[in-house]
Amino acid sequence: MDIGTAYGLAFSSGINAYLPLLSFSLSARFFHLYKVNPNFSYVTQDWFMIALAILALADLFADKIPAVDHVWDMIHTILRPIAGAIVAAASQEQLAGPGLPVALVLGAGLAGMMHTTKATTRVISTATTAGFLNTIISFIEDIIVVFTTVLSLFLPIVMVILLILFVGVFLLAVPRVVRILRKRRQRAKSKIAPS
């Protein structure tokens, strides 16, 4: 399995925890495009794929409802990295031994980075537009998750390039965002502090 597929699907899981894993499961079981790591064979079982389909639809709808989207994101702060870890490991058929924990950590890390980006975007949108743009942003995220899932499954080399670019931008942007937030917090404290 190409790393672009494994880690591209993990990355996509940071937006929608269920659709990338469901897409991989369907591709492996019905189209025989991929083989599943034996440790994760449950991902192609009926009960698991039905649960994924229901949760993927729930994600698509819950993410469009103001206030519900924030609660959904909070719940998925843990679930998206778990889904990223599972899909990264499940999609690497030969992976075993020490390589398995590495794949789980990398998959969870990529999903976590994408989830952080998604959640930060939502917080900024809510603060600046009172949440009016959140539904539009959700539709854009849906397009991104479908696009990156398709790239991961069928053009993994392109996905590797996109992952490298995303990680680079993420690592450059995080310190700037942290500095901006610290400055705002200090300004807020100085306004509250007695003179």
C-alpha positions in Angstrom: 0.0 0.0 0.0 1.3 3.4 -0.9 1.9 5.8 2.0 0.0 8.4 0.1 -3.1 6.3 0.4 -2.6 5.4 4.1 -1.7 8.8 5.3 -3.9 10.7 2.9 -6.9 8.9 4.2 -5.7 9.6 7.8 -5.4 13.3 6.9 -9.0 13.3 5.5 -10.2 11.7 8.7 -9.4 14.9 10.4 -12.4 16.5 8.6 -14.8 13.6 8.6 -13.8 10.6 10.8 -15.9 8.1 8.9 -16.0 8.8 5.1 -12.3 8.0 4.4 -12.4 4.8 6.4 -15.7 3.8 4.8 -14.3 4.5 1.3 -11.3 2.4 2.0 -13.4 -0.5 3.4 -15.7 -0.4 0.3 -12.7 -0.3 -2.0 -11.1 -3.3 -0.3 -14.1 -5.4 0.1 -16.2 -4.9 -3.0 -13.7 -3.7 -5.6 -10.6 -5.6 -4.3 -8.5 -2.5 -5.0 -6.7 -2.9 -1.7 -5.9 -5.5 0.9 -6.6 -4.9 4.6 -4.0 -5.4 7.3 -5.1 -8.7 9.0 -5.1 -6.9 12.4 -7.9 -4.6 11.2 -10.0 -7.1 9.2 -13.1 -5.9 11.0 -13.1 -2.8 8.8 -14.6 -4.8 6.0 -17.3 -6.5 8.0 -20.9 -5.6 7.4 -21.7 -4.3 10.9 -18.7 -2.0 10.8 -19.4 -0.6 7.3 -23.0 0.0 8.2 -22.0 1.9 11.3 -19.5 3.9 9.3 -22.1 4.8 6.7 -24.6 6.0 9.4 -21.9 8.0 11.2 -20.6 9.5 7.9 -24.1 10.8 7.1 -24.6 12.0 10.7 -21.3 13.9 10.3 -22.4 15.5 7.1 -25.7 16.8 8.7 -24.5 17.7 12.2 -21.7 19.8 10.8 -24.2 22.1 9.1 -26.3 22.9 12.2 -25.1 26.0 14.2 -24.1 25.2 17.7 -24.4 21.5 17.0 -21.3 21.7 14.8 -19.2 22.9 17.8 -20.4 20.1 20.1 -19.8 17.6 17.2 -16.2 19.0 16.8 -15.5 18.7 20.5 -16.6 15.1 20.6 -14.5 14.4 17.5 -11.4 15.9 19.0 -10.6 12.3 20.1 -12.5 10.3 17.5 -10.9 11.9 14.4 -7.4 11.0 15.4 -8.5 7.5 16.3 -10.1 7.1 12.9 -6.9 8.4 11.3 -4.9 5.9 13.2 -7.1 3.0 12.2 -7.3 3.9 8.5 -3.5 4.4 8.3 -2.8 1.1 9.8 -5.6 -0.9 8.2 -4.6 0.2 4.7 -1.0 -1.0 5.1 -1.4 -4.8 4.5 2.1 -5.9 5.3 2.5 -3.7 8.4 3.5 -5.5 11.6 5.8 -5.3 14.6 7.2 -1.9 15.4 5.9 -0.5 12.1 2.3 -0.8 13.4 2.5 1.7 16.3 4.4 4.1 14.1 1.6 4.0 11.5 -1.0 4.5 14.3 0.8 7.5 15.7 1.4 9.1 12.3 -2.2 8.5 11.2 -3.5 10.0 14.5 -1.1 12.9 14.2 -2.2 13.8 10.6 -5.9 13.5 11.5 -5.3 15.6 14.6 -3.5 18.3 12.7 -6.4 18.5 10.2 -8.9 18.5 13.0 -7.1 21.3 14.7 -7.1 23.3 11.4 -10.9 22.6 11.0 -11.8 23.5 14.5 -9.7 26.7 14.5 -11.3 27.8 11.2 -14.7 27.2 12.8 -13.9 29.2 15.9 -12.6 32.1 13.8 -15.6 32.0 11.6 -18.0 32.0 14.6 -16.1 34.9 16.2 -16.0 37.0 13.1 -19.3 36.2 11.4 -21.4 35.0 14.3 -21.4 31.6 12.7 -23.1 32.6 9.5 -20.3 31.2 7.3 -20.0 27.9 9.2 -22.5 26.1 7.0 -20.7 27.3 3.8 -17.4 26.3 5.4 -18.9 22.8 6.1 -19.8 22.4 2.4 -16.2 23.3 1.5 -14.9 20.8 4.0 -17.1 18.1 2.5 -15.6 18.9 -1.0 -12.1 18.7 0.5 -12.7 15.4 2.2 -14.1 13.8 -0.9 -11.3 15.3 -3.0 -8.5 14.2 -0.7 -10.1 10.7 -0.2 -10.3 10.2 -4.0 -6.7 11.4 -4.4 -5.5 9.1 -1.6 -7.2 6.1 -3.2 -6.3 6.7 -6.9 -3.4 9.2 -7.0 -1.5 8.7 -3.8 1.7 10.3 -5.1 -0.2 13.6 -5.5 -1.5 13.1 -2.0 2.0 12.7 -0.6 2.9 16.1 -2.1 -0.2 17.7 -0.6 0.6 16.2 2.8 4.1 17.6 2.7 2.8 21.0 1.9 0.1 20.9 4.5 2.4 19.7 7.3 4.9 22.5 6.3 2.3 25.2 6.4 0.8 23.8 9.6 4.1 23.8 11.4 4.9 27.4 10.2 1.4 28.7 11.1 1.0 27.2 14.6 3.7 29.4 16.3 2.2 32.5 14.7 -1.3 31.7 15.8 -0.1 30.9 19.4 1.7 34.3 19.5 -1.4 36.1 18.3 -3.5 34.4 20.9 -1.0 35.2 23.7 -1.0 38.8 22.7 -4.8 39.0 22.7 -4.9 37.3 26.1 -2.4 39.7 27.5 -4.3 42.7 26.2 -7.5 41.3 27.7 -5.8 40.8 31.1 -4.4 44.3 31.0 -7.8 45.8 30.4 -9.3 43.8 33.3 -6.4 44.5 35.7 -7.1 47.4 38.1 -5.1 50.6 37.3 
